[in-house]
Every structure is written in C-alpha cells, then in structure tokens.
Amino acid sequence: MQKFIKLNLFYLGESKKHHIFRVKKWDINLEKISNKAVFTEQFEEIGFIKEIFGPVTLPFISMKIISKIDFNPNDNLYAKMR
C-alpha cells in the first residue's frame, strides 16, 4: 500500500538545478522522504526530493523538478511513501 504524506513547506527560491524549500513543521520520521517522488494535490508528479540538509529541527529540502512541468511552489505538495 502506498501512502502520501503532506509536506509543510515554505518556498525559498531556485538554484541552478533545484528548488529550495524550508520545512515549516518537521518530524524526525520524515527523513525517509529523501529521493521520494513529489506530487501536487491533483496527484501529478512534479519531481523528487533530492536532499534534506541544514538544522535538524527545521531543515531545508532540495527538490529536482521535472523540466516540462509548471507548478505553483505555494501549493500543497505530497511525498509518496511505500
């Protein structure tokens, strides 16, 4: 069974290859979302989580976005867990 987890993120900006987000609310169990696919509320895949870095309490997330996709970074995003 696959489970979707809502990501509570704040969009910071774009680097050369990735979009950078700051986590608003973090649980240590969310470390498992690294390299997982990311979806919109309409369950459209927009990319995947490349890296989680920074402070343990409120880390940053680097997300690789599929190049052909336009998305609103302020929308609710979800990670797919197995």
Buried (B, 14 or more C-beta within 10 A) or exposed (E): EEEBBEBBBEBEEEEEEBBBBBBEEBEEEBEEBBEBBBBBEEEEEBBBBBBBEEEEEEBBBBBBBEEEEEBEBEEEBBBBBE
